[in-house]
Amino acid sequence: MDITISNGILTAIINPKGAELTSLKDGNTEYMWEGDANFWGKHSPVLFPIVGTLKNNSYLYNGQVYALSRHGFARDSTFSIKQQTEDSVIFALISNEDTKRVYPFDFELELAYTLNNKTLTLEYRVYNNGNNSMPFSIGAHPAFALPGNFENYSLAFEKDEQLVSTQLEDDLLSTKTQLIDTQNGVVALNYPLFENDALIFTNLESRAVTIKKHDEDVIRVSFPHFRHLGIWTKQDAPFICIEPWQGYSDAKNVSGNLVEKAGVINLEPAGNYKSGFSIQILK
């Protein structure tokens, strides 16, 4: 059963499967992608314990090979509700026999959603409940609805910087890069930008991106704790994904050792990690 939180200004709906945000409304205006499976059947999955694709969809840990599909298993797992108020909710996923078959660690993953005025904040909390260091990556994948002409929209980066995207090849990072055209930190959206899949920024100074329609600011996504960013859509799809990440897909020449994976966090026993991002409605 979906969970609804509201503060009288915004209303958010979250599905316990994947603790996935499926709706964010300001009155009658829906800001999240509807999840039409003809384009992409999700809305805002959490990416854990990996971000992106592993080489051969597997990794090595302590001499053993484990299979793990793209973006990990959290997005397809059912979370429990740990705490709920009128304008906030905390979901939890705890390691179990199924998760340990593909990821042999004792963990707890919490997703906390909080509404404050016209902002929804999502906080990720990861706890290492085991006796060994726990390597993981984590990320977000929210898709925002862009009704009307896709080319009416643009993305304004927090800083006017050179945007260099690393290209994917067979879902893995290649050595090819693409310089993204900007005007004063603003990227005009068009579908050819994504003909080689997502734009992936592994070295980004900006920690916020604003979706604009013509000259009007619509949504600001702020991600102060994330080092990497993905931006993605599909041909003719009326949405844009702004994806704060800690970690990204393997390159073709990696060893496969999870502890050495680019962008991985190695969390010590009894340690905890917190990060998050926010969605601010600007209209």
Buried (B, 14 or more C-beta within 10 A) or exposed (E): EEBEBEBEBBBBBBBBBBBBBBBBBEEEEBBBBBBEEEBBEBBBBBBBBBBBBBBEEBBBBEEEEBEBEBBBBBBEBEBEBEEEEEBBBBBBBBBEEEBEEBBBBBBBBBBBBBBBEBBBBBBBBBBBBBEBBBBBBBBBBBBBBBEEEBEBBBBBBBEBBEBBBBBBBEBBBBEEEBEBEBEEBBBBBEEEBBEBBBBBBBEBEBBBBBBBBEEEBBBBBBBEBBBBBBBBBBEEBBBBBBBBBBBBBBBEEBEBBBBEBBBBBBBEEEBEBEBBBBBBBEE
